[in-house]
Amino acid sequence: MCNQNYTFKADDEKINKIIEFYDYCKVTTTDPNIAFRAATHDFTIQIYHNHQVLIQGNKAINEYAIWHNFDKDFLAHIGSDEVGTGDYFGPIIVAACLVKDTDYDYLNQLGIKDSKELTDKKICEIAPKIVQRIKCKISILSNAKYNEIYSGQKYSNLNKIKAYLHYFLISKLREETKFDGPVIVDQFCDKELFYNYLKDYKATKIENNIDFYIKAENKFLAVACASIIARYEFLKRLDAMSIKLNKTILKGADASVDALAASIAKEYGIDALKEYVKFNFINTKKVLKLLEVK
């Protein structure tokens, strides 16, 4: 790819935003003219003391687009995020959303932010409104299917599974909407590794057009929307489990979750847990110990 260069002047507010945004990849510099520098494999950001900002690299255009639209407070983009990967109970759910420039005012009025910063009640209130407003795709990997994948060992790597789910949804959303703008994924692995995972799945027509950011749900509205929608679907499925088992299914993977799983296993059998939990988690060993199963 060719190297791209973009420069622009920024006021104090924008400079502070840029510094906060790229804090995850900041690097030290000995150049006395540079106030801040950040770098990845795809781009570098340099802020000079005279408020000049320089963006360089083969993906510089994507970074420039963010700040070019900063004053307008919009950037049309696709974003994806997932939930359930750290929870013993419940499926893994990935959501991908397309936010257009005309959606920003409406979504901001809803109080969109990272789902981890919202109460379950708030998520259940605003998620249906988001789905009605913007184009979304959702993929649900049930506990039974997840455990089947892991038992086969072929794809027994959680990040590999997530990479496929994210790419599959993004490709479908692009295909349906014909959107060819920026695509953002909340980073869970290195970009090169992400695409290597897709090769293992023999995914066809792999396009290297996705950008990855740490804590992207705090920086991109579409990722925040995806986070909320995925969490909403996750909560619905935990509720369904609670009704079926007549027990309140807990989030997370702590000792109280182990105790709950042990009570379910005692009542229905250890194999029955595979319908509700991620059996490869270390929690299963703890459950077996609670049941005194050797």
PyMOL commands that set and color helices and strands:
alter all, ss='L'
color gray80, all
select helices_A, chain A and resi 12-21+23-25+60-68+101-110+115-117+120-133+143-152+158-177+191-200+216-218+221-245+255-268+270-275+283-290
alter helices_A, ss='H'
color red, helices_A
select strands_A, chain A and resi 4-9+34-39+44-48+52-57+77-83+92-99+135-141+183-186+211-213
alter strands_A, ss='S'
color yellow, strands_A
deselect
rebuild
show_as cartoon
